[in-house]
Amino acid sequence: MSPLPHLTLAVIDAPSQVDVRDVTDTTALVTWFQPVAHVDRVSVSFGPSLNPADRSVVELSSADTQYHLAGLSPDTQYEVSLTAKMEEQHSIPVYDSFLTDLDAPRDLQTVEITDESITLEWKNSKAQVVQYRIKYGPLSGGDHGELLFPLGTKDSTQAKITGLRPGTEYGMGVTAVKDERESLPTTTNAVT
């Protein structure tokens, strides 16, 4: 019986120092250092961590060292992997993961104004938030306030700010809140 031939597989090195930065509610920037060995291309694969079947793959030139991910969902854990490729050979994938930010409430409107109160309404965030924070204060300076409101039962939430001074212009910012995380504010001004 003759001995089996030995197969030698050369594994090429992977991109290194993979980093995900500048993460927003819908975008992220992936950066890396090129492999030491010459490669043809780098494959970037990304998708929600809880749904591996929903992954996108992009083939980039070997000279590329960053890729801008767009169209992401808010408040979602993502996994990204990079693989260097040379003809039919490929490196072992290098992984990183990140969590997208909460998205801000949308279409903030003033729906009712009295001499001592302002009622706001907005469309809820896409993220599964628990409550909204309103920070408000007179534009001319003075005391500022902060209130928490529960998520509305429909697609929108209303909140009434009371105890305001008559004839005063207020600036108001609404943020989505979940655990210790908070979205960017959606803002408006109104005069009592």
C-alpha positions as CSV (number, residue, x, y, z in Angstrom):
1,M,0.0,0.0,0.0
2,S,1.5,3.3,-1.0
3,P,1.5,6.2,1.5
4,L,-1.1,9.0,1.0
5,P,0.3,12.2,-0.5
6,H,0.7,15.1,1.9
7,L,-1.4,18.1,1.2
8,T,0.1,21.4,2.1
9,L,-2.2,24.4,2.6
10,A,-0.8,27.8,2.9
11,V,-3.0,30.1,5.0
12,I,-2.6,33.7,4.2
13,D,-2.7,36.3,6.9
14,A,-5.8,38.2,7.7
15,P,-6.4,42.0,8.1
16,S,-5.3,43.1,11.5
17,Q,-6.4,45.7,14.1
18,V,-10.0,45.7,12.9
19,D,-11.9,48.5,14.5
20,V,-15.5,49.8,14.3
21,R,-15.9,53.5,15.0
22,D,-18.1,56.5,14.3
23,V,-21.2,54.3,15.0
24,T,-24.6,56.0,14.7
25,D,-28.1,54.6,14.6
26,T,-27.8,53.6,10.9
27,T,-24.0,53.7,10.0
28,A,-20.6,52.6,11.2
29,L,-17.0,52.8,9.8
30,V,-14.9,49.7,9.8
31,T,-11.1,50.2,9.6
32,W,-8.2,47.7,9.5
33,F,-4.5,47.3,8.6
34,Q,-3.7,45.5,5.4
35,P,-2.3,41.9,5.7
36,V,1.4,41.7,5.5
37,A,1.3,39.2,2.6
38,H,0.2,40.3,-0.8
39,V,-3.5,39.6,-1.3
40,D,-6.0,40.2,-4.2
41,R,-8.9,41.5,-2.1
42,V,-10.5,41.8,1.3
43,S,-14.0,40.5,1.9
44,V,-16.2,42.4,4.4
45,S,-19.2,40.5,5.7
46,F,-21.7,42.1,8.1
47,G,-25.1,41.6,9.5
48,P,-27.2,41.5,12.7
49,S,-25.6,39.1,15.3
50,L,-29.0,37.5,16.0
51,N,-29.7,36.8,12.3
52,P,-26.6,35.3,10.6
53,A,-28.6,34.6,7.5
54,D,-29.2,38.3,7.0
55,R,-25.6,39.2,6.1
56,S,-24.2,41.4,3.3
57,V,-20.8,40.7,1.7
58,V,-18.7,43.3,-0.1
59,E,-15.5,42.5,-2.0
60,L,-12.9,45.3,-1.7
61,S,-9.5,45.9,-3.3
62,S,-6.5,44.9,-1.3
63,A,-5.5,48.6,-1.0
64,D,-8.7,49.5,0.9
65,T,-8.4,49.9,4.7
66,Q,-11.9,51.1,5.6
67,Y,-15.5,50.5,4.6
68,H,-18.5,52.6,5.5
69,L,-21.5,50.5,6.6
70,A,-24.9,52.1,5.9
71,G,-28.5,51.2,6.1
72,L,-28.1,49.6,9.5
73,S,-31.0,49.3,12.0
74,P,-31.0,51.3,15.2
75,D,-30.3,49.6,18.6
76,T,-29.0,46.4,16.9
77,Q,-26.0,44.3,17.7
78,Y,-24.0,43.7,14.5
79,E,-21.1,41.4,13.7
80,V,-18.5,42.2,11.0
81,S,-15.9,39.9,9.7
82,L,-13.0,40.5,7.3
83,T,-11.2,37.9,5.2
84,A,-8.2,38.4,3.0
85,K,-8.2,36.5,-0.3
86,M,-5.5,35.5,-2.8
87,E,-6.9,33.7,-5.8
88,E,-8.6,30.6,-4.3
89,Q,-7.0,30.9,-0.8
90,H,-8.4,32.9,2.0
91,S,-7.4,33.9,5.5
92,I,-9.1,32.9,8.7
93,P,-11.9,35.6,9.3
94,V,-11.3,38.3,11.8
95,Y,-14.4,39.4,13.7
96,D,-15.6,42.5,15.6
97,S,-19.0,43.4,16.8
98,F,-20.8,46.7,17.7
99,L,-24.2,48.0,18.8
100,T,-25.8,50.8,16.8
101,D,-27.1,53.9,18.6
102,L,-30.8,54.6,19.5
103,D,-32.5,56.6,16.8
104,A,-34.0,60.0,17.8
105,P,-37.8,60.6,17.8
106,R,-39.1,62.0,14.6
107,D,-41.5,64.8,13.5
108,L,-41.5,66.7,16.7
109,Q,-44.5,69.1,16.8
110,T,-46.1,71.5,19.2
111,V,-49.8,70.4,19.4
112,E,-51.1,72.7,22.1
113,I,-49.9,75.9,23.8
114,T,-51.3,77.7,26.8
115,D,-49.8,80.6,28.9
116,E,-48.3,78.0,31.3
117,S,-47.9,74.8,29.3
118,I,-46.7,73.3,26.0
119,T,-47.8,69.9,24.7
120,L,-45.5,68.1,22.3
121,E,-46.0,65.1,20.0
122,W,-43.5,63.0,18.1
123,K,-43.2,59.8,16.2
124,N,-41.6,57.1,18.3
125,S,-38.1,55.8,17.6
126,K,-37.7,52.6,15.7
127,A,-35.6,51.2,18.6
128,Q,-37.5,49.5,21.4
129,V,-37.1,52.4,23.9
130,V,-38.7,52.5,27.3
131,Q,-39.2,56.3,27.7
132,Y,-38.4,59.7,26.4
133,R,-36.5,62.5,28.1
134,I,-37.5,66.2,27.5
135,K,-35.0,68.9,28.4
136,Y,-36.4,72.4,28.2
137,G,-35.7,75.9,29.2
138,P,-36.3,79.6,28.2
139,L,-34.1,80.8,25.4
140,S,-33.5,84.0,27.3
141,G,-31.8,82.0,30.0
142,G,-33.0,80.9,33.4
143,D,-34.1,77.7,35.0
144,H,-34.0,74.6,32.8
145,G,-36.1,71.5,33.4
146,E,-36.0,67.8,32.6
147,L,-38.9,65.3,32.5
148,L,-39.3,61.6,31.6
149,F,-42.3,60.3,29.7
150,P,-43.3,56.7,29.0
151,L,-43.5,55.5,25.5
152,G,-46.9,56.2,23.8
153,T,-49.2,53.3,23.1
154,K,-49.5,54.1,19.4
155,D,-46.9,55.1,16.8
156,S,-46.5,58.5,18.6
157,T,-46.1,59.9,22.0
158,Q,-47.5,63.1,23.5
159,A,-46.1,65.0,26.5
160,K,-47.3,68.1,28.3
161,I,-44.8,70.4,30.0
162,T,-46.5,72.5,32.7
163,G,-45.4,75.3,35.1
164,L,-44.0,77.5,32.4
165,R,-43.8,81.3,32.3
166,P,-46.3,83.2,30.2
167,G,-45.0,85.0,27.1
168,T,-41.7,83.1,27.1
169,E,-39.9,81.3,24.2
170,Y,-38.7,77.8,25.2
171,G,-36.3,75.5,23.6
172,M,-37.1,71.8,23.9
173,G,-35.1,68.7,23.1
174,V,-36.6,65.1,23.1
175,T,-34.4,62.0,23.3
176,A,-35.1,58.3,23.3
177,V,-33.9,56.5,26.5
178,K,-33.2,52.8,27.0
179,D,-31.2,51.5,29.9
180,E,-28.2,53.9,30.2
181,R,-28.3,54.8,26.6
182,E,-29.8,57.9,25.0
183,S,-30.4,59.1,21.4
184,L,-29.4,62.4,19.9
185,P,-32.1,65.0,20.5
186,T,-34.9,66.2,18.3
187,T,-35.5,69.9,19.0
188,T,-38.1,72.6,18.6
189,N,-39.0,76.1,20.0
190,A,-42.4,77.4,21.1
191,V,-43.7,80.5,22.9
192,T,-46.2,80.3,25.7
